[in-house]
Amino acid sequence: MAKEKKNSKKAKEVSVKTWATELLGGAFSDIKVSIGKKKFNKRVKKASKILTAGVKKSAIKPKAVKVAKKEKEKV
């Protein structure tokens, strides 16, 4: 069961990365002609990796911050 959770996180990360790669590739297709297909694909892949780096971190739930209790006032 632990493997299933790990695989689903990895699958989510990969799917987001491929989505970002396709989106960037389509947005900057005019640059592809000027610098070449190989260089363009390499740069788009690097950019999508940087942009989707937060996906792995957001999968971890943030810890709740404890609020300090006010000291009781002495009368």
mmJSON file of the N, C-alpha and C atoms, coordinates in Angstrom:
{"data_MODEL":{"atom_site":{
"group_PDB":["ATOM","ATOM","ATOM","ATOM","ATOM","ATOM","ATOM","ATOM","ATOM","ATOM","ATOM","ATOM","ATOM","ATOM","ATOM","ATOM","ATOM","ATOM","ATOM","ATOM","ATOM","ATOM","ATOM","ATOM","ATOM","ATOM","ATOM","ATOM","ATOM","ATOM","ATOM","ATOM","ATOM","ATOM","ATOM","ATOM","ATOM","ATOM","ATOM","ATOM","ATOM","ATOM","ATOM","ATOM","ATOM","ATOM","ATOM","ATOM","ATOM","ATOM","ATOM","ATOM","ATOM","ATOM","ATOM","ATOM","ATOM","ATOM","ATOM","ATOM","ATOM","ATOM","ATOM","ATOM","ATOM","ATOM","ATOM","ATOM","ATOM","ATOM","ATOM","ATOM","ATOM","ATOM","ATOM","ATOM","ATOM","ATOM","ATOM","ATOM","ATOM","ATOM","ATOM","ATOM","ATOM","ATOM","ATOM","ATOM","ATOM","ATOM","ATOM","ATOM","ATOM","ATOM","ATOM","ATOM","ATOM","ATOM","ATOM","ATOM","ATOM","ATOM","ATOM","ATOM","ATOM","ATOM","ATOM","ATOM","ATOM","ATOM","ATOM","ATOM","ATOM","ATOM","ATOM","ATOM","ATOM","ATOM","ATOM","ATOM","ATOM","ATOM","ATOM","ATOM","ATOM","ATOM","ATOM","ATOM","ATOM","ATOM","ATOM","ATOM","ATOM","ATOM","ATOM","ATOM","ATOM","ATOM","ATOM","ATOM","ATOM","ATOM","ATOM","ATOM","ATOM","ATOM","ATOM","ATOM","ATOM","ATOM","ATOM","ATOM","ATOM","ATOM","ATOM","ATOM","ATOM","ATOM","ATOM","ATOM","ATOM","ATOM","ATOM","ATOM","ATOM","ATOM","ATOM","ATOM","ATOM","ATOM","ATOM","ATOM","ATOM","ATOM","ATOM","ATOM","ATOM","ATOM","ATOM","ATOM","ATOM","ATOM","ATOM","ATOM","ATOM","ATOM","ATOM","ATOM","ATOM","ATOM","ATOM","ATOM","ATOM","ATOM","ATOM","ATOM","ATOM","ATOM","ATOM","ATOM","ATOM","ATOM","ATOM","ATOM","ATOM","ATOM","ATOM","ATOM","ATOM","ATOM","ATOM","ATOM","ATOM","ATOM","ATOM","ATOM","ATOM","ATOM","ATOM","ATOM","ATOM","ATOM","ATOM","ATOM","ATOM"],
"id":[1,2,3,4,5,6,7,8,9,10,11,12,13,14,15,16,17,18,19,20,21,22,23,24,25,26,27,28,29,30,31,32,33,34,35,36,37,38,39,40,41,42,43,44,45,46,47,48,49,50,51,52,53,54,55,56,57,58,59,60,61,62,63,64,65,66,67,68,69,70,71,72,73,74,75,76,77,78,79,80,81,82,83,84,85,86,87,88,89,90,91,92,93,94,95,96,97,98,99,100,101,102,103,104,105,106,107,108,109,110,111,112,113,114,115,116,117,118,119,120,121,122,123,124,125,126,127,128,129,130,131,132,133,134,135,136,137,138,139,140,141,142,143,144,145,146,147,148,149,150,151,152,153,154,155,156,157,158,159,160,161,162,163,164,165,166,167,168,169,170,171,172,173,174,175,176,177,178,179,180,181,182,183,184,185,186,187,188,189,190,191,192,193,194,195,196,197,198,199,200,201,202,203,204,205,206,207,208,209,210,211,212,213,214,215,216,217,218,219,220,221,222,223,224,225],
"type_symbol":["N","C","C","N","C","C","N","C","C","N","C","C","N","C","C","N","C","C","N","C","C","N","C","C","N","C","C","N","C","C","N","C","C","N","C","C","N","C","C","N","C","C","N","C","C","N","C","C","N","C","C","N","C","C","N","C","C","N","C","C","N","C","C","N","C","C","N","C","C","N","C","C","N","C","C","N","C","C","N","C","C","N","C","C","N","C","C","N","C","C","N","C","C","N","C","C","N","C","C","N","C","C","N","C","C","N","C","C","N","C","C","N","C","C","N","C","C","N","C","C","N","C","C","N","C","C","N","C","C","N","C","C","N","C","C","N","C","C","N","C","C","N","C","C","N","C","C","N","C","C","N","C","C","N","C","C","N","C","C","N","C","C","N","C","C","N","C","C","N","C","C","N","C","C","N","C","C","N","C","C","N","C","C","N","C","C","N","C","C","N","C","C","N","C","C","N","C","C","N","C","C","N","C","C","N","C","C","N","C","C","N","C","C","N","C","C","N","C","C","N","C","C","N","C","C"],
"label_atom_id":["N","CA","C","N","CA","C","N","CA","C","N","CA","C","N","CA","C","N","CA","C","N","CA","C","N","CA","C","N","CA","C","N","CA","C","N","CA","C","N","CA","C","N","CA","C","N","CA","C","N","CA","C","N","CA","C","N","CA","C","N","CA","C","N","CA","C","N","CA","C","N","CA","C","N","CA","C","N","CA","C","N","CA","C","N","CA","C","N","CA","C","N","CA","C","N","CA","C","N","CA","C","N","CA","C","N","CA","C","N","CA","C","N","CA","C","N","CA","C","N","CA","C","N","CA","C","N","CA","C","N","CA","C","N","CA","C","N","CA","C","N","CA","C","N","CA","C","N","CA","C","N","CA","C","N","CA","C","N","CA","C","N","CA","C","N","CA","C","N","CA","C","N","CA","C","N","CA","C","N","CA","C","N","CA","C","N","CA","C","N","CA","C","N","CA","C","N","CA","C","N","CA","C","N","CA","C","N","CA","C","N","CA","C","N","CA","C","N","CA","C","N","CA","C","N","CA","C","N","CA","C","N","CA","C","N","CA","C","N","CA","C","N","CA","C","N","CA","C","N","CA","C","N","CA","C","N","CA","C","N","CA","C"],
"label_alt_id":[null,null,null,null,null,null,null,null,null,null,null,null,null,null,null,null,null,null,null,null,null,null,null,null,null,null,null,null,null,null,null,null,null,null,null,null,null,null,null,null,null,null,null,null,null,null,null,null,null,null,null,null,null,null,null,null,null,null,null,null,null,null,null,null,null,null,null,null,null,null,null,null,null,null,null,null,null,null,null,null,null,null,null,null,null,null,null,null,null,null,null,null,null,null,null,null,null,null,null,null,null,null,null,null,null,null,null,null,null,null,null,null,null,null,null,null,null,null,null,null,null,null,null,null,null,null,null,null,null,null,null,null,null,null,null,null,null,null,null,null,null,null,null,null,null,null,null,null,null,null,null,null,null,null,null,null,null,null,null,null,null,null,null,null,null,null,null,null,null,null,null,null,null,null,null,null,null,null,null,null,null,null,null,null,null,null,null,null,null,null,null,null,null,null,null,null,null,null,null,null,null,null,null,null,null,null,null,null,null,null,null,null,null,null,null,null,null,null,null,null,null,null,null,null,null],
"label_comp_id":["MET","MET","MET","ALA","ALA","ALA","LYS","LYS","LYS","GLU","GLU","GLU","LYS","LYS","LYS","LYS","LYS","LYS","ASN","ASN","ASN","SER","SER","SER","LYS","LYS","LYS","LYS","LYS","LYS","ALA","ALA","ALA","LYS","LYS","LYS","GLU","GLU","GLU","VAL","VAL","VAL","SER","SER","SER","VAL","VAL","VAL","LYS","LYS","LYS","THR","THR","THR","TRP","TRP","TRP","ALA","ALA","ALA","THR","THR","THR","GLU","GLU","GLU","LEU","LEU","LEU","LEU","LEU","LEU","GLY","GLY","GLY","GLY","GLY","GLY","ALA","ALA","ALA","PHE","PHE","PHE","SER","SER","SER","ASP","ASP","ASP","ILE","ILE","ILE","LYS","LYS","LYS","VAL","VAL","VAL","SER","SER","SER","ILE","ILE","ILE","GLY","GLY","GLY","LYS","LYS","LYS","LYS","LYS","LYS","LYS","LYS","LYS","PHE","PHE","PHE","ASN","ASN","ASN","LYS","LYS","LYS","ARG","ARG","ARG","VAL","VAL","VAL","LYS","LYS","LYS","LYS","LYS","LYS","ALA","ALA","ALA","SER","SER","SER","LYS","LYS","LYS","ILE","ILE","ILE","LEU","LEU","LEU","THR","THR","THR","ALA","ALA","ALA","GLY","GLY","GLY","VAL","VAL","VAL","LYS","LYS","LYS","LYS","LYS","LYS","SER","SER","SER","ALA","ALA","ALA","ILE","ILE","ILE","LYS","LYS","LYS","PRO","PRO","PRO","LYS","LYS","LYS","ALA","ALA","ALA","VAL","VAL","VAL","LYS","LYS","LYS","VAL","VAL","VAL","ALA","ALA","ALA","LYS","LYS","LYS","LYS","LYS","LYS","GLU","GLU","GLU","LYS","LYS","LYS","GLU","GLU","GLU","LYS","LYS","LYS","VAL","VAL","VAL"],
"label_asym_id":["A","A","A","A","A","A","A","A","A","A","A","A","A","A","A","A","A","A","A","A","A","A","A","A","A","A","A","A","A","A","A","A","A","A","A","A","A","A","A","A","A","A","A","A","A","A","A","A","A","A","A","A","A","A","A","A","A","A","A","A","A","A","A","A","A","A","A","A","A","A","A","A","A","A","A","A","A","A","A","A","A","A","A","A","A","A","A","A","A","A","A","A","A","A","A","A","A","A","A","A","A","A","A","A","A","A","A","A","A","A","A","A","A","A","A","A","A","A","A","A","A","A","A","A","A","A","A","A","A","A","A","A","A","A","A","A","A","A","A","A","A","A","A","A","A","A","A","A","A","A","A","A","A","A","A","A","A","A","A","A","A","A","A","A","A","A","A","A","A","A","A","A","A","A","A","A","A","A","A","A","A","A","A","A","A","A","A","A","A","A","A","A","A","A","A","A","A","A","A","A","A","A","A","A","A","A","A","A","A","A","A","A","A","A","A","A","A","A","A","A","A","A","A","A","A"],
"label_entity_id":["1","1","1","1","1","1","1","1","1","1","1","1","1","1","1","1","1","1","1","1","1","1","1","1","1","1","1","1","1","1","1","1","1","1","1","1","1","1","1","1","1","1","1","1","1","1","1","1","1","1","1","1","1","1","1","1","1","1","1","1","1","1","1","1","1","1","1","1","1","1","1","1","1","1","1","1","1","1","1","1","1","1","1","1","1","1","1","1","1","1","1","1","1","1","1","1","1","1","1","1","1","1","1","1","1","1","1","1","1","1","1","1","1","1","1","1","1","1","1","1","1","1","1","1","1","1","1","1","1","1","1","1","1","1","1","1","1","1","1","1","1","1","1","1","1","1","1","1","1","1","1","1","1","1","1","1","1","1","1","1","1","1","1","1","1","1","1","1","1","1","1","1","1","1","1","1","1","1","1","1","1","1","1","1","1","1","1","1","1","1","1","1","1","1","1","1","1","1","1","1","1","1","1","1","1","1","1","1","1","1","1","1","1","1","1","1","1","1","1","1","1","1","1","1","1"],
"label_seq_id":[1,1,1,2,2,2,3,3,3,4,4,4,5,5,5,6,6,6,7,7,7,8,8,8,9,9,9,10,10,10,11,11,11,12,12,12,13,13,13,14,14,14,15,15,15,16,16,16,17,17,17,18,18,18,19,19,19,20,20,20,21,21,21,22,22,22,23,23,23,24,24,24,25,25,25,26,26,26,27,27,27,28,28,28,29,29,29,30,30,30,31,31,31,32,32,32,33,33,33,34,34,34,35,35,35,36,36,36,37,37,37,38,38,38,39,39,39,40,40,40,41,41,41,42,42,42,43,43,43,44,44,44,45,45,45,46,46,46,47,47,47,48,48,48,49,49,49,50,50,50,51,51,51,52,52,52,53,53,53,54,54,54,55,55,55,56,56,56,57,57,57,58,58,58,59,59,59,60,60,60,61,61,61,62,62,62,63,63,63,64,64,64,65,65,65,66,66,66,67,67,67,68,68,68,69,69,69,70,70,70,71,71,71,72,72,72,73,73,73,74,74,74,75,75,75],
"pdbx_PDB_ins_code":[null,null,null,null,null,null,null,null,null,null,null,null,null,null,null,null,null,null,null,null,null,null,null,null,null,null,null,null,null,null,null,null,null,null,null,null,null,null,null,null,null,null,null,null,null,null,null,null,null,null,null,null,null,null,null,null,null,null,null,null,null,null,null,null,null,null,null,null,null,null,null,null,null,null,null,null,null,null,null,null,null,null,null,null,null,null,null,null,null,null,null,null,null,null,null,null,null,null,null,null,null,null,null,null,null,null,null,null,null,null,null,null,null,null,null,null,null,null,null,null,null,null,null,null,null,null,null,null,null,null,null,null,null,null,null,null,null,null,null,null,null,null,null,null,null,null,null,null,null,null,null,null,null,null,null,null,null,null,null,null,null,null,null,null,null,null,null,null,null,null,null,null,null,null,null,null,null,null,null,null,null,null,null,null,null,null,null,null,null,null,null,null,null,null,null,null,null,null,null,null,null,null,null,null,null,null,null,null,null,null,null,null,null,null,null,null,null,null,null,null,null,null,null,null,null],
"Cartn_x":[0.823,0.0,0.867,1.993,2.884,3.431,3.648,4.16,3.141,1.863,0.812,0.795,0.952,0.968,2.18,3.316,4.541,4.431,3.88,3.709,2.72,1.671,0.69,1.287,2.144,2.811,3.745,4.473,5.404,4.639,3.522,2.705,2.148,1.747,1.236,2.336,3.527,4.659,5.026,5.035,5.377,4.312,3.04,1.975,1.995,2.298,2.386,3.589,4.675,5.885,5.671,4.985,4.719,3.737,2.767,1.825,2.556,3.48,4.238,5.133,5.724,6.584,5.784,4.615,3.769,3.303,2.953,2.479,3.582,4.776,5.899,6.313,6.297,6.661,5.724,4.454,3.479,3.558,3.866,3.905,5.093,6.204,7.42,7.854,6.898,7.222,7.984,7.814,8.532,10.038,10.418,11.837,12.483,11.684,12.174,12.885,12.372,12.942,14.308,14.416,15.652,16.812,16.562,17.683,17.858,16.895,16.991,16.152,15.716,14.788,15.432,16.671,17.331,17.582,18.133,18.392,17.092,16.1,14.81,14.187,14.172,13.586,14.316,15.64,16.438,16.103,15.967,15.67,14.249,13.318,11.938,11.851,12.584,12.589,13.151,14.23,14.82,13.857,13.21,12.267,11.08,10.564,9.433,9.839,11.07,11.57,11.625,12.092,12.18,10.785,9.89,8.542,7.743,7.978,7.203,7.914,8.971,9.696,8.828,7.907,7.029,5.974,5.737,4.716,5.093,6.347,6.809,6.679,7.007,6.95,5.522,4.612,3.23,2.501,3.032,2.404,2.546,3.56,3.77,2.902,2.134,1.24,2.045,1.762,2.482,2.06,2.981,2.683,1.899,1.002,0.211,1.083,0.946,1.713,0.957,1.66,1.031,1.071,-0.032,-0.125,0.115,1.022,1.324,0.145,-0.147,-1.254,-0.816,-1.751,-1.459,-1.31,-0.367,-0.18,-1.339,-1.729,-2.818,-2.336,-3.201,-2.848,-3.021,-2.076,-2.171,-3.001,-3.889,-4.758,-4.24],
"Cartn_y":[-1.188,0.0,1.252,1.208,2.365,2.663,1.607,1.8,2.513,2.242,2.882,4.378,4.814,6.241,6.9,6.245,6.798,6.917,5.902,5.928,7.001,7.234,8.241,9.643,9.88,11.177,11.391,10.348,10.43,10.64,9.952,10.095,11.512,12.083,13.456,14.428,14.222,15.091,14.988,13.796,13.586,14.183,14.008,14.54,16.065,16.691,18.151,18.626,17.878,18.25,18.137,17.081,16.939,18.005,18.346,19.407,20.733,21.042,22.294,22.295,21.161,21.06,21.317,20.728,20.934,22.381,22.963,24.342,25.312,25.138,26.009,25.8,24.569,24.274,24.939,24.958,25.597,27.109,27.641,29.093,29.72,29.025,29.579,28.825,28.389,27.605,28.407,29.737,30.546,30.597,30.436,30.416,29.106,28.057,26.732,26.763,27.544,27.637,28.332,29.358,30.143,29.447,28.741,28.125,26.64,26.024,24.598,23.758,22.629,21.767,21.16,20.696,20.014,20.964,22.147,23.126,23.614,23.821,24.3,23.296,22.022,20.988,20.877,21.003,20.933,22.092,23.289,24.469,24.436,23.953,23.833,22.8,21.719,20.672,21.205,21.982,22.573,23.56,24.373,25.362,24.69,23.641,22.941,22.26,21.812,21.195,22.225,23.424,24.483,24.938,25.088,25.546,24.546,23.27,22.249,21.725,22.364,21.922,22.04,22.974,23.162,22.094,21.299,20.252,19.226,18.852,17.873,18.428,19.69,20.303,20.521,20.828,21.089,19.808,18.661,17.392,17.123,17.704,17.544,18.564,18.087,18.98,19.847,21.15,22.008,21.716,21.857,21.613,22.787,22.489,23.534,24.283,25.59,26.423,26.535,26.237,26.31,27.757,28.192,29.545,29.473,30.321,30.33,30.895,30.268,30.722,31.964,32.867,34.076,33.713,34.393,34.137,34.749,34.064,34.564,35.786,36.788,37.996,37.801,38.326,38.233,39.403,39.105,40.155,40.664],
"Cartn_z":[0.0,0.0,0.0,0.669,0.7,-0.69,-1.477,-2.827,-3.712,-3.485,-4.272,-4.052,-2.805,-2.504,-3.142,-3.042,-3.597,-5.118,-5.758,-7.203,-7.642,-6.875,-7.257,-7.16,-6.168,-6.055,-7.233,-7.578,-8.704,-10.011,-10.162,-11.369,-11.48,-10.357,-10.36,-10.769,-10.226,-10.539,-12.023,-12.572,-13.977,-14.882,-14.525,-15.369,-15.397,-14.285,-14.242,-15.046,-14.964,-15.698,-17.209,-17.654,-19.088,-19.564,-18.724,-19.064,-19.242,-18.333,-18.426,-19.66,-19.982,-21.164,-22.434,-22.541,-23.719,-23.822,-22.693,-22.673,-23.093,-22.549,-22.915,-24.364,-24.802,-26.189,-27.185,-26.864,-27.741,-27.697,-26.518,-26.362,-27.083,-27.104,-27.688,-28.945,-29.728,-30.918,-31.974,-31.994,-32.977,-32.682,-31.432,-31.061,-31.502,-31.578,-31.956,-33.31,-34.231,-35.571,-35.53,-34.709,-34.708,-33.989,-32.88,-32.147,-32.444,-33.035,-33.348,-32.404,-32.922,-32.184,-30.932,-31.045,-29.931,-28.764,-29.054,-27.996,-27.371,-28.22,-27.739,-26.777,-27.157,-26.294,-24.965,-25.002,-23.775,-22.841,-23.397,-22.579,-22.029,-22.822,-22.349,-21.232,-21.361,-20.338,-19.022,-19.099,-17.897,-17.243,-18.069,-17.547,-16.867,-17.448,-16.844,-15.546,-15.468,-14.24,-13.115,-13.448,-12.447,-12.014,-12.974,-12.657,-11.831,-12.051,-11.342,-10.098,-9.683,-8.489,-7.246,-7.231,-6.085,-5.928,-6.942,-6.866,-5.815,-5.775,-4.805,-3.385,-3.206,-1.887,-1.417,-2.33,-1.942,-1.556,-1.946,-1.582,-0.088,0.539,1.976,2.701,3.649,4.38,5.345,5.394,6.331,7.761,8.677,10.08,10.642,11.563,12.193,13.185,13.201,14.113,15.415,16.492,17.804,18.292,18.837,19.369,20.869,21.357,22.781,23.56,24.653,25.49,26.27,26.454,27.22,28.687,29.306,30.736,31.513,32.539,33.361,34.134,34.179,34.885,36.37,37.113,38.579,39.086,40.001,40.54,41.83],
"occupancy":[1.0,1.0,1.0,1.0,1.0,1.0,1.0,1.0,1.0,1.0,1.0,1.0,1.0,1.0,1.0,1.0,1.0,1.0,1.0,1.0,1.0,1.0,1.0,1.0,1.0,1.0,1.0,1.0,1.0,1.0,1.0,1.0,1.0,1.0,1.0,1.0,1.0,1.0,1.0,1.0,1.0,1.0,1.0,1.0,1.0,1.0,1.0,1.0,1.0,1.0,1.0,1.0,1.0,1.0,1.0,1.0,1.0,1.0,1.0,1.0,1.0,1.0,1.0,1.0,1.0,1.0,1.0,1.0,1.0,1.0,1.0,1.0,1.0,1.0,1.0,1.0,1.0,1.0,1.0,1.0,1.0,1.0,1.0,1.0,1.0,1.0,1.0,1.0,1.0,1.0,1.0,1.0,1.0,1.0,1.0,1.0,1.0,1.0,1.0,1.0,1.0,1.0,1.0,1.0,1.0,1.0,1.0,1.0,1.0,1.0,1.0,1.0,1.0,1.0,1.0,1.0,1.0,1.0,1.0,1.0,1.0,1.0,1.0,1.0,1.0,1.0,1.0,1.0,1.0,1.0,1.0,1.0,1.0,1.0,1.0,1.0,1.0,1.0,1.0,1.0,1.0,1.0,1.0,1.0,1.0,1.0,1.0,1.0,1.0,1.0,1.0,1.0,1.0,1.0,1.0,1.0,1.0,1.0,1.0,1.0,1.0,1.0,1.0,1.0,1.0,1.0,1.0,1.0,1.0,1.0,1.0,1.0,1.0,1.0,1.0,1.0,1.0,1.0,1.0,1.0,1.0,1.0,1.0,1.0,1.0,1.0,1.0,1.0,1.0,1.0,1.0,1.0,1.0,1.0,1.0,1.0,1.0,1.0,1.0,1.0,1.0,1.0,1.0,1.0,1.0,1.0,1.0,1.0,1.0,1.0,1.0,1.0,1.0,1.0,1.0,1.0,1.0,1.0,1.0,1.0,1.0,1.0,1.0,1.0,1.0],
"B_iso_or_equiv":[0.0,0.0,0.0,0.0,0.0,0.0,0.0,0.0,0.0,0.0,0.0,0.0,0.0,0.0,0.0,0.0,0.0,0.0,0.0,0.0,0.0,0.0,0.0,0.0,0.0,0.0,0.0,0.0,0.0,0.0,0.0,0.0,0.0,0.0,0.0,0.0,0.0,0.0,0.0,0.0,0.0,0.0,0.0,0.0,0.0,0.0,0.0,0.0,0.0,0.0,0.0,0.0,0.0,0.0,0.0,0.0,0.0,0.0,0.0,0.0,0.0,0.0,0.0,0.0,0.0,0.0,0.0,0.0,0.0,0.0,0.0,0.0,0.0,0.0,0.0,0.0,0.0,0.0,0.0,0.0,0.0,0.0,0.0,0.0,0.0,0.0,0.0,0.0,0.0,0.0,0.0,0.0,0.0,0.0,0.0,0.0,0.0,0.0,0.0,0.0,0.0,0.0,0.0,0.0,0.0,0.0,0.0,0.0,0.0,0.0,0.0,0.0,0.0,0.0,0.0,0.0,0.0,0.0,0.0,0.0,0.0,0.0,0.0,0.0,0.0,0.0,0.0,0.0,0.0,0.0,0.0,0.0,0.0,0.0,0.0,0.0,0.0,0.0,0.0,0.0,0.0,0.0,0.0,0.0,0.0,0.0,0.0,0.0,0.0,0.0,0.0,0.0,0.0,0.0,0.0,0.0,0.0,0.0,0.0,0.0,0.0,0.0,0.0,0.0,0.0,0.0,0.0,0.0,0.0,0.0,0.0,0.0,0.0,0.0,0.0,0.0,0.0,0.0,0.0,0.0,0.0,0.0,0.0,0.0,0.0,0.0,0.0,0.0,0.0,0.0,0.0,0.0,0.0,0.0,0.0,0.0,0.0,0.0,0.0,0.0,0.0,0.0,0.0,0.0,0.0,0.0,0.0,0.0,0.0,0.0,0.0,0.0,0.0,0.0,0.0,0.0,0.0,0.0,0.0,0.0,0.0,0.0,0.0,0.0,0.0],
"pdbx_formal_charge":[null,null,null,null,null,null,null,null,null,null,null,null,null,null,null,null,null,null,null,null,null,null,null,null,null,null,null,null,null,null,null,null,null,null,null,null,null,null,null,null,null,null,null,null,null,null,null,null,null,null,null,null,null,null,null,null,null,null,null,null,null,null,null,null,null,null,null,null,null,null,null,null,null,null,null,null,null,null,null,null,null,null,null,null,null,null,null,null,null,null,null,null,null,null,null,null,null,null,null,null,null,null,null,null,null,null,null,null,null,null,null,null,null,null,null,null,null,null,null,null,null,null,null,null,null,null,null,null,null,null,null,null,null,null,null,null,null,null,null,null,null,null,null,null,null,null,null,null,null,null,null,null,null,null,null,null,null,null,null,null,null,null,null,null,null,null,null,null,null,null,null,null,null,null,null,null,null,null,null,null,null,null,null,null,null,null,null,null,null,null,null,null,null,null,null,null,null,null,null,null,null,null,null,null,null,null,null,null,null,null,null,null,null,null,null,null,null,null,null,null,null,null,null,null,null],
"auth_seq_id":[1,1,1,2,2,2,3,3,3,4,4,4,5,5,5,6,6,6,7,7,7,8,8,8,9,9,9,10,10,10,11,11,11,12,12,12,13,13,13,14,14,14,15,15,15,16,16,16,17,17,17,18,18,18,19,19,19,20,20,20,21,21,21,22,22,22,23,23,23,24,24,24,25,25,25,26,26,26,27,27,27,28,28,28,29,29,29,30,30,30,31,31,31,32,32,32,33,33,33,34,34,34,35,35,35,36,36,36,37,37,37,38,38,38,39,39,39,40,40,40,41,41,41,42,42,42,43,43,43,44,44,44,45,45,45,46,46,46,47,47,47,48,48,48,49,49,49,50,50,50,51,51,51,52,52,52,53,53,53,54,54,54,55,55,55,56,56,56,57,57,57,58,58,58,59,59,59,60,60,60,61,61,61,62,62,62,63,63,63,64,64,64,65,65,65,66,66,66,67,67,67,68,68,68,69,69,69,70,70,70,71,71,71,72,72,72,73,73,73,74,74,74,75,75,75],
"auth_comp_id":["MET","MET","MET","ALA","ALA","ALA","LYS","LYS","LYS","GLU","GLU","GLU","LYS","LYS","LYS","LYS","LYS","LYS","ASN","ASN","ASN","SER","SER","SER","LYS","LYS","LYS","LYS","LYS","LYS","ALA","ALA","ALA","LYS","LYS","LYS","GLU","GLU","GLU","VAL","VAL","VAL","SER","SER","SER","VAL","VAL","VAL","LYS","LYS","LYS","THR","THR","THR","TRP","TRP","TRP","ALA","ALA","ALA","THR","THR","THR","GLU","GLU","GLU","LEU","LEU","LEU","LEU","LEU","LEU","GLY","GLY","GLY","GLY","GLY","GLY","ALA","ALA","ALA","PHE","PHE","PHE","SER","SER","SER","ASP","ASP","ASP","ILE","ILE","ILE","LYS","LYS","LYS","VAL","VAL","VAL","SER","SER","SER","ILE","ILE","ILE","GLY","GLY","GLY","LYS","LYS","LYS","LYS","LYS","LYS","LYS","LYS","LYS","PHE","PHE","PHE","ASN","ASN","ASN","LYS","LYS","LYS","ARG","ARG","ARG","VAL","VAL","VAL","LYS","LYS","LYS","LYS","LYS","LYS","ALA","ALA","ALA","SER","SER","SER","LYS","LYS","LYS","ILE","ILE","ILE","LEU","LEU","LEU","THR","THR","THR","ALA","ALA","ALA","GLY","GLY","GLY","VAL","VAL","VAL","LYS","LYS","LYS","LYS","LYS","LYS","SER","SER","SER","ALA","ALA","ALA","ILE","ILE","ILE","LYS","LYS","LYS","PRO","PRO","PRO","LYS","LYS","LYS","ALA","ALA","ALA","VAL","VAL","VAL","LYS","LYS","LYS","VAL","VAL","VAL","ALA","ALA","ALA","LYS","LYS","LYS","LYS","LYS","LYS","GLU","GLU","GLU","LYS","LYS","LYS","GLU","GLU","GLU","LYS","LYS","LYS","VAL","VAL","VAL"],
"auth_asym_id":["A","A","A","A","A","A","A","A","A","A","A","A","A","A","A","A","A","A","A","A","A","A","A","A","A","A","A","A","A","A","A","A","A","A","A","A","A","A","A","A","A","A","A","A","A","A","A","A","A","A","A","A","A","A","A","A","A","A","A","A","A","A","A","A","A","A","A","A","A","A","A","A","A","A","A","A","A","A","A","A","A","A","A","A","A","A","A","A","A","A","A","A","A","A","A","A","A","A","A","A","A","A","A","A","A","A","A","A","A","A","A","A","A","A","A","A","A","A","A","A","A","A","A","A","A","A","A","A","A","A","A","A","A","A","A","A","A","A","A","A","A","A","A","A","A","A","A","A","A","A","A","A","A","A","A","A","A","A","A","A","A","A","A","A","A","A","A","A","A","A","A","A","A","A","A","A","A","A","A","A","A","A","A","A","A","A","A","A","A","A","A","A","A","A","A","A","A","A","A","A","A","A","A","A","A","A","A","A","A","A","A","A","A","A","A","A","A","A","A","A","A","A","A","A","A"],
"auth_atom_id":["N","CA","C","N","CA","C","N","CA","C","N","CA","C","N","CA","C","N","CA","C","N","CA","C","N","CA","C","N","CA","C","N","CA","C","N","CA","C","N","CA","C","N","CA","C","N","CA","C","N","CA","C","N","CA","C","N","CA","C","N","CA","C","N","CA","C","N","CA","C","N","CA","C","N","CA","C","N","CA","C","N","CA","C","N","CA","C","N","CA","C","N","CA","C","N","CA","C","N","CA","C","N","CA","C","N","CA","C","N","CA","C","N","CA","C","N","CA","C","N","CA","C","N","CA","C","N","CA","C","N","CA","C","N","CA","C","N","CA","C","N","CA","C","N","CA","C","N","CA","C","N","CA","C","N","CA","C","N","CA","C","N","CA","C","N","CA","C","N","CA","C","N","CA","C","N","CA","C","N","CA","C","N","CA","C","N","CA","C","N","CA","C","N","CA","C","N","CA","C","N","CA","C","N","CA","C","N","CA","C","N","CA","C","N","CA","C","N","CA","C","N","CA","C","N","CA","C","N","CA","C","N","CA","C","N","CA","C","N","CA","C","N","CA","C","N","CA","C","N","CA","C","N","CA","C","N","CA","C","N","CA","C"],
"pdbx_PDB_model_num":[1,1,1,1,1,1,1,1,1,1,1,1,1,1,1,1,1,1,1,1,1,1,1,1,1,1,1,1,1,1,1,1,1,1,1,1,1,1,1,1,1,1,1,1,1,1,1,1,1,1,1,1,1,1,1,1,1,1,1,1,1,1,1,1,1,1,1,1,1,1,1,1,1,1,1,1,1,1,1,1,1,1,1,1,1,1,1,1,1,1,1,1,1,1,1,1,1,1,1,1,1,1,1,1,1,1,1,1,1,1,1,1,1,1,1,1,1,1,1,1,1,1,1,1,1,1,1,1,1,1,1,1,1,1,1,1,1,1,1,1,1,1,1,1,1,1,1,1,1,1,1,1,1,1,1,1,1,1,1,1,1,1,1,1,1,1,1,1,1,1,1,1,1,1,1,1,1,1,1,1,1,1,1,1,1,1,1,1,1,1,1,1,1,1,1,1,1,1,1,1,1,1,1,1,1,1,1,1,1,1,1,1,1,1,1,1,1,1,1,1,1,1,1,1,1]
}}}
